[in-house]
Amino acid sequence: MTSGESVTVPASDRKRPHRLAVMLRSQMRNIAPFLTLICLFGFFAAASPSFATLDNLGNILTQISVTGIIAVGLTFVILCAEIDLSIAAIANVTGIAVAYFTLQESYVNIANVPMPGWAAILLALALCALLGLVNAFGLTVIGIPSFIMTLAMMQIAAGISALLVRGQIAYKVPPLVTTLGSTSIGGIPWIVIVAALMLLGGHLVLTYTRFGRYVYMVGGNREAAEYSGLNVKLILGSVMVISAVCAGVGGMLGVAHFGSAQQNEFDTYLLDSIAAVVVGGTSLFGGRGGIGNTIVGLFVLGVLNNGLDHVNIDSFLKILIRGLILLAALVINVYAQRLRERTAD
Amino acid sequence: MSAGLKPILELQEITKAFGGVEALRGVDFALSPGEIHGLVGENGAGKSTLMKIIAGVHADFSGRFILDGRETRFRSVRDAHAAGIAMVHQELSVAPDLSVAENVFLGNQPTNRFGFVQWRRMAREAGEQLKRFGIDVDPMSRLGDLPIGLQQLIEIARVLFSGARIIILDEPTSALSPPEVERLFATLKRLRDEGTSIVFISHFIEDILRVSDVVTVFRNGRKVAETRAADTSKPALIEAMIGHGREALEETYTHDIMLPPPAEKPVVLNASGLSLARSLRDVSFDVRAGEVLGIYGFMGCGQLELARILFGKLKPDQGSLAIAGEQKAFRSTAGARRAGIAFVPESRRDMLFHQEPVYKNISISVLDRISSLLLKPSREREIAARQVDQLRIRPAAVELDLGMLSGGNQQKVALAKWLSYPPRLLVLCEPTRGMDVGAKDDVIHIVRDLRAKGLAVIVLSTEPETVLSLADRIIVLKRGAVVREFSNERISKDRLLEAA
């Protein structure tokens, strides 16, 4: 992109197909994940009669809800070209905390501190926000790369979880959390509604607010953002807190959804969330993508996980297949990035 | 084509488009052995694109590519290297964390028969080569610790001594001091006499005329002239480049400029006793409303650091800043912006968002003034359209991705973002570096307009012409200290260079 050549856009008809091609190329990042989704859906629908049913669609939605809630915040972080590896651990500790502050049945052997439901929820939210602030502090004030900072936080949050439950399992959470996590309204699970609302909220913030624009600009070119007089550290710190709070909400509802709070309960959600964001087409280099991409990514993952259960293959092979399909999606992601760069050259 | 020699390289009917926009249209180009071929043209005229085709960067073009009389086609930079073609790009591309010697031998370190790098031999040979080029540095020192100008010289040296038989230099002199330019030219001439073919792109037409045998002029993706350097002149080349003369151009290159007496306006910024590690020593100055202060010095004199202190990006070890009499200690660039300071760094890449549309690039610095929580895209576009219009940014399309604009127009966008809500103080680093005469002229007019509106402007540059054409008062920095101030007197390029 050195001395980018001068542009005089000719209006001749001869150019039109070419410009369409250019547009398609530059939209590759959004088109490719969507095509992946359609192909997967088509394949499983053809392979199994039980896959493409309304019931199963409901299953898929429910299955991706917790990942979806966590992925909202992660999308902000990845758009800034940072990473948050502590999301699953923070989700776990927040879920455990909300149970810790709730009166458990007598057979649960945890020295917990019962409180009113609203207080338990607020304390749990405060905890995840605090952990997010520590991430933000390490990243922006001390200057630890987010990869390392959140790796440490992953251990810290797991450690707090371990101390709170000491190997035991808690079952009770405040009524509001139980309702949102494990009941339905009009046939639609509350957790799906919460996930949809949070995704929508994330989308609105990223697209229509000044903060959202700053997130994209910081991710697009951090140096330029700084030289434009943006408070880059404040923005980076904010996304780390947003990520932790989204993870916390996902953790609380997840605990209600699973019906128990225990250690290492959310471990698979770390890779699932990152995969959802990146498979959807949000660039790991920042500045490109968004919640729309994350939603597509969530569905790719959801359809894949669910669909593999509907087709009759060796269950030990499924993990490998899942890995290969994710790899393919990532390869497409990187190529889409390159195509775009070439177009912008 | 000189002396009737058979060309070593011949390009015929080259056409290259980027995203439906033609950067080159049916260009013929021939390079003879043992020739220095100068290339001039405005930004976006197609020079760099053509050279990147030769260097294998762009593999996708139409036309014939004939090397040594055989039609060929490079698929990558590696192919071009293998064919003996090397290029020094406009932007520095070195490995700052490696040693000088490793940079000189990047990609072909001497190894023994077990494949281990022969460090001592590498250091010795690198040192010898650089010395031949007039650079005396410890070959084992870390490259990133050296001044930028020196880094650029070392990058050039690497290519010059790589054994390539066709060498392309894209704006090699913009970061070099005059003695460094002399050494470069002497080396180029020696290599030419040894039979190497060299393509030399520059905006400095005097340089082109001094060093080239043949000069080719590009305009709008076409070759408009090719002539022996001895048979042409600067005005003739400029005429060919832009099609018509420009007035500020004359001014820029006049030999004597009269600096006005100091203005009686209020002081906007007072810097006192600024010091920073190894870069700045006790720098004090002030700048008044409606005044352009030029800060001149060679590469590495501390300008870059000084500019970053003014914009809150670096904190001085000692010294203080006062805006309109009020002491300020910026904790971030956001603080400096809120205090009414605007900043344009020397590198466009650090200032702009290439994948975002022009209007977002312009509105970014004023978003907090035009919107609180929610964005107002229509207002942003309106502001951007006004700036695009006032600064004559072409094409005048605010939705276009910034990366599609030419370098000069990008530089204008970097200015435009600060002008919709005029700041109190504008800090410009190298505002005209790498720009063609037309765009330079535009920038000069923009800065003069702003001065007339009462803005204080600081222009930091390593190019004497830039400072001379813009400043009302000039201070000269040398190794981090102010060594001379010019005010209310006659000044010429010679006197300025002498002071540095």
Chai-1 contact restraints between the chains, C-beta under 6 A:
chainA,res_idxA,chainB,res_idxB,connection_type,confidence,min_distance_angstrom,max_distance_angstrom,comment,restraint_id
A,M1,B,H354,contact,1.0,0.0,6.0,A-B,restraint_1
A,M1,B,G403,contact,1.0,0.0,6.0,A-B,restraint_2
A,T2,B,S48,contact,1.0,0.0,6.0,A-B,restraint_3
A,T2,B,Q90,contact,1.0,0.0,6.0,A-B,restraint_4
A,S3,B,N43,contact,1.0,0.0,6.0,A-B,restraint_5
A,S3,B,S48,contact,1.0,0.0,6.0,A-B,restraint_6
A,S3,B,G407,contact,1.0,0.0,6.0,A-B,restraint_7
A,G4,B,G403,contact,1.0,0.0,6.0,A-B,restraint_8
A,G4,B,S406,contact,1.0,0.0,6.0,A-B,restraint_9
A,E5,B,A23,contact,1.0,0.0,6.0,A-B,restraint_10
A,E5,B,G44,contact,1.0,0.0,6.0,A-B,restraint_11
A,E5,B,T49,contact,1.0,0.0,6.0,A-B,restraint_12
A,S6,B,G44,contact,1.0,0.0,6.0,A-B,restraint_13
A,S6,B,S406,contact,1.0,0.0,6.0,A-B,restraint_14
A,V7,B,V21,contact,1.0,0.0,6.0,A-B,restraint_15
A,V7,B,P395,contact,1.0,0.0,6.0,A-B,restraint_16
A,V7,B,M404,contact,1.0,0.0,6.0,A-B,restraint_17
A,K15,B,G20,contact,1.0,0.0,6.0,A-B,restraint_18
A,H18,B,G20,contact,1.0,0.0,6.0,A-B,restraint_19
A,R19,B,G20,contact,1.0,0.0,6.0,A-B,restraint_20
A,V22,B,G19,contact,1.0,0.0,6.0,A-B,restraint_21
A,V22,B,G20,contact,1.0,0.0,6.0,A-B,restraint_22
A,Y208,B,L374,contact,1.0,0.0,6.0,A-B,restraint_23
A,Y208,B,L375,contact,1.0,0.0,6.0,A-B,restraint_24
A,T209,B,L373,contact,1.0,0.0,6.0,A-B,restraint_25
A,T209,B,L374,contact,1.0,0.0,6.0,A-B,restraint_26
A,R210,B,L367,contact,1.0,0.0,6.0,A-B,restraint_27
A,R210,B,S371,contact,1.0,0.0,6.0,A-B,restraint_28
A,R210,B,L375,contact,1.0,0.0,6.0,A-B,restraint_29
A,M217,B,I364,contact,1.0,0.0,6.0,A-B,restraint_30
A,G220,B,F353,contact,1.0,0.0,6.0,A-B,restraint_31
A,G220,B,Q355,contact,1.0,0.0,6.0,A-B,restraint_32
A,G220,B,E356,contact,1.0,0.0,6.0,A-B,restraint_33
A,N221,B,F353,contact,1.0,0.0,6.0,A-B,restraint_34
A,E223,B,D350,contact,1.0,0.0,6.0,A-B,restraint_35
A,A224,B,D350,contact,1.0,0.0,6.0,A-B,restraint_36
A,A224,B,M351,contact,1.0,0.0,6.0,A-B,restraint_37
A,A224,B,L352,contact,1.0,0.0,6.0,A-B,restraint_38
A,A224,B,F353,contact,1.0,0.0,6.0,A-B,restraint_39
A,E226,B,T333,contact,1.0,0.0,6.0,A-B,restraint_40
A,Y227,B,F343,contact,1.0,0.0,6.0,A-B,restraint_41
A,Y227,B,P345,contact,1.0,0.0,6.0,A-B,restraint_42
A,Y227,B,D350,contact,1.0,0.0,6.0,A-B,restraint_43
A,Y227,B,M351,contact,1.0,0.0,6.0,A-B,restraint_44
A,S228,B,I364,contact,1.0,0.0,6.0,A-B,restraint_45
A,S228,B,S365,contact,1.0,0.0,6.0,A-B,restraint_46
A,G229,B,T333,contact,1.0,0.0,6.0,A-B,restraint_47
A,G229,B,A334,contact,1.0,0.0,6.0,A-B,restraint_48
A,G229,B,R337,contact,1.0,0.0,6.0,A-B,restraint_49
A,G229,B,S365,contact,1.0,0.0,6.0,A-B,restraint_50
A,N231,B,S332,contact,1.0,0.0,6.0,A-B,restraint_51
A,N231,B,A334,contact,1.0,0.0,6.0,A-B,restraint_52
A,T343,B,G19,contact,1.0,0.0,6.0,A-B,restraint_53
A,A344,B,D401,contact,1.0,0.0,6.0,A-B,restraint_54
A,A344,B,G403,contact,1.0,0.0,6.0,A-B,restraint_55
